[in-house]
Amino acid sequence: MQSQNELRNLLQRIDHKSYPAYKDTRGSYDFGNYVLSIDHVQGDPFAAPSKVSVHVRGGAAKFPADLYRMKCRRLAVCDYLLRQFGRELERVSFKAKGSGKSGLLSTSSCSQEILKRTSLSITEKEFIARFEVGFPANGRTINAPELEKIFFDFLPKAVTQSFFYRNLKAEEVRQVIELSEDQNFIRKELPRLGLIAFVADGSILPRESGISQKPMKGSVPFISPESLRVELTLPHHGKITGLGIRKGITLIVGGGYHGKSTLLSALERGVYNHIAGDGREYVITDPTAVKLRSEDGRLIREVDISLFINDLPNKKDTHRFSTPDASGSTSQAAGIVESMEAGSQVFLLDEDTSATNFMVRDSFMQSVIHREKEPITPFLERARDLYEKCGISTVLVAGSSGAFFHIADTVIQMDAYRPMNITEKVKAMLEEYPLKKTDVPDFVMPEFK
């Protein structure tokens, strides 16, 4: 390992040389409280930026060990520090001038979810932060003084402001950890309560746009129907109420633009914890939940889709089905079987993004096209068995077919983003709209490779 003075001397020697001379900087340099490691040097100022990391010694960071010993705490602290480091880098990015990507400083862009990221790892021994630096140049000539600014001015400040406990707001760190522990508590409570998901009252579910996961301003706060309301006492937040979605088959219905898909999207992302201020901090879903949809054109390789598709006209074997270009129905069948193999206990489906012929066949269609001429067994006819024989619950958004009411254990109507429990009302109406009985092939568990 070399000293920081040796790096400074090296930069002065290669100043104004051709850009490839930057490769001589590869290596590790001791900056006292941390080690700067130049791991990969870009070959050109217009190429992908150089890969750099800092290794902050645990003794210098001086974080209380109990802040990151537990897994949920460590994940939350990692996420918090990475966001802090990202803000510090963004503040000085491109302040060092030059051609192309000269002066760029960036690390992973964090979404609203709290995720494990390779950009930052924490142990009691050290914190390792990985990021990118655009090594400065004029044209393709090294501009070493600008890189000196980055390594000896910008970066030390970013590191000390992000990874030294004394420079952080202790109350903010505590709040991040407490939120994480409350979220983890709810997640552990779901199985005990027979729930697959919890949506807290007061949550903000709508997002500001289709390409942004930030909360929409002025949105209607979520309020659970009293008949489905669950109360929890969290370790830090205290009492909290919200919608408890029970195991079984839950149908979400309502008019267009009333919040059906918004609720399902929140449940889909509820497998992850969310940062404070997201609006979905206390939307918690079974971690095995998976959103399923039609994926026309996807590759399928040796998947047993016979539970849903059999007796194809071309005699193709659906017990070991393969295709480089799947249809909507075969792709969705494969997705379900693959999720079963992966151990998912909750399926999330939206009628809008599903293959219609895979989901349901109405009585008139069944009268015209008899069972022996239809190779598809619709999801409608398999959902109950999936729950009763495999323990797999379903949350389904439906807007066009009333057939799904016949299989639902719970029916939630979204009305202007407010949920209403209309289960009893629907069950009272089912006799007026009977579902034609059909011969359904026996339920046989798919064979997993």
Helices and strands as residue ranges (DSSP letters): E 2-3, H 4-14, G 19-25, E 27-30, E 34-40, E 50-57, H 58-61, G 65-67, H 71-92, E 105-106, E 113-114, E 120-122, E 126-133, E 137-138, E 141-142, H 144-149, I 150-154, H 155-163, G 165-167, H 170-193, E 195-200, E 207-209, E 212-215, G 226-228, E 229-234, E 238-246, E 249-253, H 260-269, E 273-274, E 283-285, E 290-292, E 300-303, E 321-323, H 328-342, E 346-350, G 351-353, H 356-359, H 363-368, G 371-373, G 379-381, H 383-390, E 393-397, G 402-407, E 410-415, E 418-421, H 423-429, G 430-432
